[in-house]
């Protein structure tokens, strides 16, 4: 998950469109972060907020 730094402002050109930094989607923020934009920060997901994706356990016969 990405977020805009608290003191960041301005406009960006990403994926062929100019928009305000605050209106960027997670995909836009990922591109900016990968391109080294210091206004975008990577935030680690908290495991308790992530849905489990495990496969149900099979019971033996």
Residue frames relative to the residue before (quaternion, step in Angstrom):
aa qw qx qy qz dx dy dz
X 1.0000 0.0000 0.0000 0.0000 0.00 0.00 0.00
X 0.1964 -0.7834 0.5839 0.0823 3.55 -1.02 0.86
X 0.0473 -0.7796 0.6225 0.0498 3.55 -1.22 0.51
X 0.4974 -0.6223 0.5155 0.3157 3.51 -1.29 0.47
X 0.5325 -0.6318 0.4567 0.3296 3.58 -0.94 0.89
X 0.6509 -0.5701 0.3491 0.3598 3.56 -1.11 0.75
X 0.7722 0.3517 -0.1855 0.4955 3.60 0.92 -0.85
X 0.4803 0.6892 -0.4243 0.3380 3.61 1.26 0.14
X 0.0760 0.7670 -0.6335 0.0679 3.53 -1.16 0.73
X 0.5335 0.6488 -0.4523 0.2997 3.53 -1.28 0.14
X 0.5014 -0.6232 0.5128 0.3119 3.49 -1.39 -0.24
X 0.1666 -0.7721 0.6069 0.0880 3.54 -1.24 0.53
X 0.2818 -0.6985 0.6241 0.2081 3.52 -1.32 0.40
X 0.1892 0.7807 -0.5664 0.1843 3.55 -0.41 1.23
X 0.8457 0.0549 -0.0876 0.5236 3.55 -1.01 0.91
X 0.7243 -0.4814 0.2367 0.4332 3.57 0.98 0.90
X 0.7066 0.4103 -0.2479 0.5205 3.59 1.25 0.18
X 0.2929 -0.7151 0.6023 0.2002 3.55 -1.12 0.72
X 0.1327 0.7834 -0.5952 0.1196 3.56 -0.86 0.98
X 0.6014 -0.5350 0.4255 0.4136 3.55 -1.27 0.22
X 0.6096 -0.5835 0.3991 0.3586 3.53 -1.09 0.71
X 0.6578 0.5373 -0.3044 0.4312 3.58 1.01 -0.82
X 0.7126 0.4575 -0.2659 0.4607 3.62 1.12 -0.54
X 0.4317 0.7171 -0.4518 0.3087 3.60 1.25 0.10
X 0.4315 -0.6718 0.5421 0.2620 3.54 -1.16 0.71
X 0.6872 -0.4472 0.3550 0.4492 3.58 -1.29 0.09
X 0.6245 0.5334 -0.3398 0.4583 3.60 1.04 -0.72
X 0.6456 0.5141 -0.3119 0.4708 3.58 0.98 -0.88
X 0.6698 0.5026 -0.2976 0.4585 3.56 0.91 -0.95
X 0.6143 0.5439 -0.3442 0.4563 3.59 1.07 -0.70
X 0.6472 0.5084 -0.3136 0.4736 3.60 0.96 -0.86
X 0.6635 0.5041 -0.3067 0.4600 3.58 0.89 -0.92
X 0.6528 0.5134 -0.3104 0.4626 3.58 0.96 -0.88
X 0.6654 0.5007 -0.2982 0.4665 3.58 0.94 -0.88
X 0.6857 0.4558 -0.2739 0.4971 3.58 1.18 -0.57
X 0.5991 -0.6344 0.3285 0.3614 3.58 1.27 0.23
X 0.3562 0.7287 -0.5124 0.2821 3.61 1.16 0.41
X 0.3415 -0.7862 0.4843 0.1752 3.58 -0.47 1.22
X 0.5713 0.5948 -0.3861 0.4131 3.62 1.23 -0.17
X 0.6887 0.4283 -0.2622 0.5229 3.59 1.28 -0.28
X 0.1280 -0.8072 0.5755 0.0284 3.55 -0.81 1.07
X 0.3801 -0.6874 0.5728 0.2342 3.54 -1.14 0.75
X 0.1250 -0.7823 0.6089 0.0388 3.56 -0.80 1.06
X 0.3928 -0.7218 0.5175 0.2386 3.58 -0.77 1.01
X 0.4477 -0.6793 0.5159 0.2682 3.55 -1.01 0.85
X 0.3767 -0.6915 0.5692 0.2366 3.54 -1.08 0.75
X 0.5141 -0.6896 0.4141 0.2978 3.58 -0.70 1.06
X 0.6402 0.5355 -0.3419 0.4319 3.59 1.01 -0.65
X 0.6714 0.4769 -0.2969 0.4834 3.59 1.24 -0.32
X 0.6199 0.5474 -0.3359 0.4509 3.58 1.26 -0.17
X 0.4606 -0.6793 0.5003 0.2758 3.56 -0.91 0.94
X 0.4695 -0.6557 0.4947 0.3237 3.62 -0.96 0.72
X 0.1559 -0.8042 0.5695 0.0685 3.57 -0.98 0.83
X 0.3598 0.7708 -0.4641 0.2470 3.58 1.23 0.28
X 0.4998 -0.6234 0.5158 0.3089 3.52 -1.29 0.44
X 0.5326 -0.6324 0.4410 0.3492 3.60 -0.90 0.83
X 0.5086 -0.6598 0.4688 0.2935 3.52 -1.03 0.84
X 0.3528 -0.7245 0.5500 0.2195 3.60 -0.95 0.89
X 0.3042 -0.7520 0.5583 0.1737 3.55 -0.91 0.92
X 0.4657 -0.6928 0.4835 0.2635 3.56 -0.97 0.88
X 0.4466 -0.6886 0.5021 0.2724 3.57 -1.21 0.53
